[in-house]
Each structure stands twice: as C-alpha cells, then as structure tokens.
Amino acid sequence: MAQGTHDFTEDPRNAEIRININGELVDRAAATVSVFDSGFMLGDGVWEGLRVHKGRIAFLEAHLDRLFEGAKAIDMDIGLSREALTARLYETLDANGMEEGVHIRLMVTRGIRSTPYQDPRVVVSPATVVIIAEHKQPLPETVEKGIQLFTVHVRRGDPTVQDPKLNSHSKLNCITACIQATKAGADEALMLDPHGFVATCNSTHFFIVRKGEVWTSSGDYCLGGITRATVIDLCRAAGTPVFEKNFSLTNVYGADEAFVTGTFAGLVPVTEVDGRILTEARGPMVERLQRLYKARFEEDVAGRTRP
C-alpha cells in the first residue's frame, strides 16, 4: 500500500541526520522530548512542513505567516522572532549539509507541563521548538500516475469544536479518516464538511476540473493551504476559471479530472474516487498546472536570499 502523496524512497543518509531541539543539534538516535511536553501529552502546538530546493526554503514567508498566526490563535508564545526561527532552520540545514531534495518538519509546542493536565497555566517552560530536516522527495510515479481516494464518514469539524484552520498537532480527526481510507484500499481520504459538501483530504487539498473550470472547496472547513492558494493564483494569472465553492460528490464523480495539492508533492493527479475512474492517467489540465507550479516554485527559490 502506498502512502499517498507522501510516499518516498528511503534515503540511508536520514539515519545520520542531526535534529534541532530548542537550538541544540542532536543525533537522530538521541533526539527526544520530555513525556511532560505539551505536544506529546496533549497535541498542544502548531507545525509546518517545508521544502528545500537549491539550498533555499520555498514559500517560507507564507509558512511562517501561518505558523505565527496559529500560535497567536491558541495564545502560545513561540519565543523566537521570525528572523531567529529562520536562522535556526538554516542552521539545521547547514549542520546536515543539505541543499536539495529536503523536507523539513517544523514543530512548536507550548512547552513542558508540571503535571499531566490540559490547563496551559501548568506550563513551566518556554515553547518547545523542534526542526527535523530529512532527505526526502516525492516519488515521480506518484506525481505522474496519481492516487486513489475514498470518501470517509469522518467529517471536517465545525470551527467551534476544533477549527480546521489551525495546523495543530492534534491530528486525530485526519488520522481516523486516513485509517478508514487505507482499510478501503485507497491512498488517501476525501473528507466532507458538516453539510455534506466536499471539503478536503486528510493531508492534502482537493480540486476537480469540469469543462475547463477548476473547482475547489469554499475553504471554510480546511486548512489555509500554501500550495492550494498558489494554484488558485496560478489559475487566475493564466486565465483559467477557478472557483472556491460548495460542491457535492456527484460533481466529483462526473469531473473530467481531479488533483490534490500539498507542500511535499506539489500537485498530484487523482485518477479514482470511490471506485469511479475519472482518468486513466494524468489529464491535460493537471499536467499544465504542474508545469506552472514548478515554474512558480523555481521563481520563488531563485529570488530568495538566506541568512
């Protein structure tokens, strides 16, 4: 069974990477956090996934915007400025000699608690900041041949319960969706919103193509995706009609093409949803948008400096 858009080939160099824990570089085998850490204990924190190309972190400002906005929303002090956090990211890359084909997981939790309890007032340390940079690239066959989705019963939640705009460590909603999809033989889960409209996937954002138009969800019940927003912008710049709107599974089953977006793999075709074959292979719109996204990705990195 594939691991959806996050499938990759194992790289033996990852066994020797150094992980940044609160500014200290630690060998992978020795990298640990306290059992009293808020992330381990309660999933209390926010995180970002980042891609590195030509020694630069792509779309970094947008990712930091989302990270700091999420931290502010949950009343958590990261304890570092954007500049200091950026420097720490690049220190981690330099310590590992990383320039290309790298994926970073940046995780920030509320810190260590004095006792197992959810009230943030028992936190007794600054925030925990962990940076894991690995040699990791999406599989070319995934990007070309696509994935299969299965619509699960697990819904995207109402924002008054747990706001899906938060890229929080609390991912059990998405994990249970992923489990159901993989048990059904699919690569990833397609998730509906509380009203039954298509929302997003368990780890990526979902788009369909109908009669030359690109549709994605209203965005009310999904994370503010960096790649999602980039693709919407690319469509508008290219004169391709693109709509953020409510639509149902009937619209999906009758679509000409479909695809998902995410930081790790960019754009990935979806060939099948709930046993309905949409395309046998990557369609022309997806292939075109992949080219446009690659060009935008290269443009962003080319214009970027680093500390």
C-alpha positions as CSV (number, residue, x, y, z in Angstrom):
1,M,0.0,0.0,0.0
2,A,1.3,3.4,-1.0
3,Q,1.5,6.3,1.5
4,G,-0.5,8.6,-0.8
5,T,1.2,11.8,-1.8
6,H,3.7,11.5,1.0
7,D,5.2,8.3,-0.4
8,F,9.0,8.4,-0.8
9,T,12.1,6.3,-1.3
10,E,14.1,5.6,1.8
11,D,17.4,7.5,2.0
12,P,20.1,5.9,4.1
13,R,21.5,9.4,4.9
14,N,18.5,10.1,7.1
15,A,19.8,7.6,9.7
16,E,22.6,10.1,10.5
17,I,20.8,13.4,10.5
18,R,21.0,15.9,13.3
19,I,17.8,17.2,14.7
20,N,17.4,20.7,16.2
21,I,15.7,20.7,19.6
22,N,15.4,24.2,21.1
23,G,18.5,25.3,19.3
24,E,20.6,22.3,20.2
25,L,21.6,19.9,17.4
26,V,21.2,16.3,18.5
27,D,21.9,13.0,16.7
28,R,18.7,11.3,15.4
29,A,19.0,8.4,17.8
30,A,19.3,10.7,20.8
31,A,16.6,13.2,19.8
32,T,13.9,13.2,22.5
33,V,11.4,15.5,24.3
34,S,10.0,15.2,27.8
35,V,7.0,13.0,28.5
36,F,5.6,16.2,30.1
37,D,5.9,18.1,26.8
38,S,2.6,19.7,25.7
39,G,2.8,18.2,22.2
40,F,3.4,14.6,23.4
41,M,0.9,14.9,26.2
42,L,-2.0,16.7,24.6
43,G,-1.2,17.6,20.9
44,D,-0.9,21.2,22.0
45,G,1.0,23.1,19.4
46,V,1.3,24.0,15.7
47,W,3.6,22.9,12.9
48,E,4.7,23.5,9.3
49,G,6.0,21.3,6.5
50,L,8.7,23.0,4.3
51,R,10.5,22.1,1.1
52,V,14.1,22.9,0.3
53,H,15.4,23.5,-3.2
54,K,18.9,24.8,-4.2
55,G,19.6,25.5,-0.6
56,R,16.6,27.7,-0.1
57,I,13.3,27.1,1.7
58,A,10.4,27.7,-0.7
59,F,7.5,30.0,0.2
60,L,8.9,30.5,3.6
61,E,7.1,33.8,4.4
62,A,3.7,32.2,3.8
63,H,4.5,29.3,6.0
64,L,5.8,31.5,8.8
65,D,2.7,33.6,8.5
66,R,0.5,30.5,9.1
67,L,2.7,29.3,11.9
68,F,2.7,32.6,13.8
69,E,-1.0,33.2,13.2
70,G,-1.8,29.7,14.5
71,A,0.4,30.3,17.6
72,K,-1.3,33.6,18.3
73,A,-4.7,32.0,17.9
74,I,-4.0,29.4,20.6
75,D,-2.3,32.1,22.8
76,M,1.1,30.4,22.5
77,D,4.4,32.4,22.6
78,I,6.9,30.7,20.2
79,G,9.6,32.6,22.0
80,L,11.5,33.4,18.8
81,S,11.2,36.1,16.2
82,R,10.6,35.2,12.6
83,E,14.3,36.1,11.9
84,A,15.6,33.9,14.7
85,L,13.4,31.0,13.7
86,T,14.6,31.4,10.0
87,A,18.2,31.4,11.1
88,R,17.6,28.2,13.2
89,L,16.0,26.5,10.1
90,Y,19.1,27.2,8.0
91,E,21.5,26.3,10.8
92,T,19.8,22.9,10.8
93,L,20.2,22.5,7.0
94,D,23.9,23.6,7.2
95,A,24.6,21.2,10.0
96,N,23.3,18.3,7.9
97,G,24.9,19.6,4.6
98,M,21.5,19.8,3.0
99,E,20.9,21.6,-0.3
100,E,18.4,19.7,-2.4
101,G,15.6,17.2,-2.1
102,V,14.9,18.0,1.5
103,H,11.7,18.2,3.5
104,I,11.5,20.0,6.9
105,R,9.1,19.4,9.7
106,L,9.0,22.4,12.0
107,M,7.1,21.7,15.2
108,V,6.3,24.1,18.1
109,T,4.6,23.0,21.2
110,R,3.5,25.0,24.3
111,G,6.4,23.5,26.3
112,I,6.7,21.3,29.4
113,R,3.9,20.9,31.9
114,S,4.4,20.4,35.6
115,T,1.8,17.7,35.6
116,P,-0.5,15.8,33.2
117,Y,-3.2,18.4,32.8
118,Q,-4.7,20.4,29.9
119,D,-4.7,23.8,31.5
120,P,-1.9,25.9,29.9
121,R,-1.3,27.6,33.3
122,V,0.6,24.4,34.4
123,V,3.3,25.0,31.7
124,V,6.7,25.6,33.3
125,S,9.0,26.1,30.3
126,P,9.3,28.1,27.1
127,A,7.9,26.6,23.9
128,T,9.5,23.5,22.6
129,V,10.8,24.1,19.0
130,V,11.9,21.0,17.0
131,I,13.2,21.0,13.5
132,I,13.5,17.7,11.6
133,A,15.1,18.0,8.1
134,E,15.2,14.8,6.1
135,H,16.4,13.8,2.6
136,K,13.0,13.2,1.1
137,Q,11.5,13.6,-2.3
138,P,8.1,12.6,-3.7
139,L,8.0,9.6,-5.9
140,P,8.0,10.6,-9.7
141,E,5.4,7.8,-10.4
142,T,3.0,9.3,-7.8
143,V,3.2,12.8,-9.4
144,E,2.7,11.3,-12.8
145,K,0.3,8.4,-12.3
146,G,-1.7,9.8,-9.4
147,I,-3.6,8.4,-6.4
148,Q,-7.0,6.9,-5.5
149,L,-9.3,8.5,-2.9
150,F,-12.1,7.1,-0.8
151,T,-14.8,9.2,0.9
152,V,-14.8,8.6,4.6
153,H,-17.5,9.0,7.2
154,V,-15.2,11.2,9.3
155,R,-16.1,14.8,8.7
156,R,-14.1,18.0,8.8
157,G,-15.2,19.7,12.1
158,D,-17.2,22.8,12.9
159,P,-14.7,25.6,13.8
160,T,-16.5,25.9,17.2
161,V,-15.3,22.4,18.0
162,Q,-11.8,22.5,16.6
163,D,-11.1,25.0,13.9
164,P,-9.7,23.2,10.8
165,K,-7.8,26.4,10.0
166,L,-5.4,25.5,12.8
167,N,-2.4,23.4,11.7
168,S,-2.3,21.9,15.1
169,H,-0.5,18.8,16.5
170,S,-4.0,17.4,17.3
171,K,-4.5,15.4,14.1
172,L,-6.7,12.5,15.3
173,N,-9.6,13.6,13.1
174,C,-7.4,13.3,10.0
175,I,-5.7,10.1,11.2
176,T,-9.0,8.3,11.7
177,A,-10.0,9.4,8.2
178,C,-6.7,8.1,6.8
179,I,-7.2,4.8,8.5
180,Q,-10.7,4.3,7.0
181,A,-9.4,5.2,3.5
182,T,-6.4,2.8,3.7
183,K,-8.6,0.0,5.0
184,A,-10.8,0.5,2.0
185,G,-7.8,0.1,-0.3
186,A,-7.3,3.8,-1.2
187,D,-4.3,6.1,-0.9
188,E,-5.9,9.0,1.0
189,A,-9.2,10.0,2.4
190,L,-11.6,12.5,0.8
191,M,-13.5,14.3,3.6
192,L,-16.8,16.1,3.6
193,D,-17.8,19.2,5.6
194,P,-20.6,19.1,8.2
195,H,-23.1,19.9,5.5
196,G,-22.1,17.1,3.2
197,F,-20.1,19.2,0.7
198,V,-16.6,18.2,-0.4
199,A,-14.0,19.8,2.0
200,T,-10.5,18.4,1.7
201,C,-8.4,15.3,2.0
202,N,-6.8,14.0,5.2
203,S,-3.4,15.5,4.3
204,T,-3.9,17.5,1.1
205,H,-6.3,19.8,-0.6
206,F,-8.7,18.6,-3.3
207,F,-9.6,20.1,-6.7
208,I,-11.7,19.0,-9.6
209,V,-11.8,20.0,-13.3
210,R,-15.1,20.4,-15.1
211,K,-15.4,21.7,-18.6
212,G,-12.2,23.8,-18.4
213,E,-13.0,25.1,-15.0
214,V,-11.1,24.4,-11.8
215,W,-13.2,23.9,-8.6
216,T,-12.0,23.6,-5.0
217,S,-14.0,23.8,-1.8
218,S,-15.2,27.0,-0.2
219,G,-12.2,26.8,2.2
220,D,-14.5,27.1,5.2
221,Y,-13.6,23.7,6.6
222,C,-10.0,23.2,5.5
223,L,-6.5,24.5,6.4
224,G,-5.3,27.6,4.6
225,G,-3.1,25.7,2.2
226,I,0.0,27.4,0.9
227,T,0.1,25.2,-2.3
228,R,-3.7,25.5,-2.6
229,A,-3.5,29.3,-2.6
230,T,-0.6,29.2,-5.1
231,V,-2.5,27.0,-7.5
232,I,-5.6,29.3,-7.3
233,D,-3.4,32.3,-8.1
234,L,-1.7,30.4,-11.0
235,C,-5.1,29.6,-12.5
236,R,-6.2,33.3,-12.3
237,A,-2.9,34.5,-13.8
238,A,-3.3,32.0,-16.7
239,G,-6.9,32.9,-17.4
240,T,-8.2,29.6,-16.2
241,P,-11.6,29.9,-14.5
242,V,-11.2,28.9,-10.9
243,F,-13.9,28.8,-8.2
244,E,-13.9,28.3,-4.4
245,K,-17.4,26.9,-3.9
246,N,-19.6,24.2,-2.4
247,F,-19.9,21.1,-4.5
248,S,-21.0,17.5,-3.9
249,L,-19.7,14.1,-4.6
250,T,-22.0,14.0,-7.7
251,N,-19.9,16.8,-9.1
252,V,-16.7,14.9,-8.3
253,Y,-17.9,11.6,-9.9
254,G,-18.7,13.5,-13.1
255,A,-15.5,15.5,-13.2
256,D,-13.1,15.4,-16.1
257,E,-10.0,15.5,-13.9
258,A,-9.1,15.8,-10.2
259,F,-6.0,16.5,-8.2
260,V,-4.7,17.3,-4.8
261,T,-2.1,19.8,-3.6
262,G,0.3,19.9,-0.7
263,T,3.8,21.2,0.2
264,F,5.6,17.9,-0.2
265,A,4.5,16.7,-3.6
266,G,3.0,19.9,-5.1
267,L,0.2,18.8,-7.5
268,V,-0.7,15.1,-7.7
269,P,-3.4,13.7,-10.1
270,V,-6.4,11.8,-8.6
271,T,-7.4,9.1,-11.0
272,E,-10.2,7.4,-9.0
273,V,-12.7,8.4,-6.3
274,D,-14.8,5.8,-4.6
275,G,-14.3,3.3,-7.4
276,R,-15.2,5.8,-10.1
277,I,-12.5,6.2,-12.7
278,L,-12.0,9.9,-13.5
279,T,-9.0,9.5,-15.8
280,E,-6.7,6.6,-16.7
281,A,-3.7,8.8,-16.4
282,R,-2.7,12.4,-15.7
283,G,-5.0,14.8,-17.5
284,P,-4.1,17.8,-19.6
285,M,-5.2,20.4,-17.0
286,V,-3.2,18.7,-14.2
287,E,-0.1,18.5,-16.4
288,R,-0.4,22.1,-17.3
289,L,-0.9,23.2,-13.7
290,Q,2.1,21.1,-12.7
291,R,4.3,22.9,-15.1
292,L,3.0,26.3,-13.9
293,Y,3.5,25.4,-10.3
294,K,7.1,24.1,-11.0
295,A,7.9,27.4,-12.7
296,R,6.5,29.4,-9.7
297,F,8.4,27.2,-7.3
298,E,11.6,27.8,-9.2
299,E,10.9,31.5,-9.4
300,D,10.3,31.8,-5.6
301,V,13.6,30.0,-4.8
302,A,15.6,31.9,-7.4
303,G,14.5,35.2,-5.8
304,R,15.3,34.2,-2.3
305,T,18.2,35.0,0.0
306,R,19.2,33.2,3.1
307,P,20.8,34.2,6.4
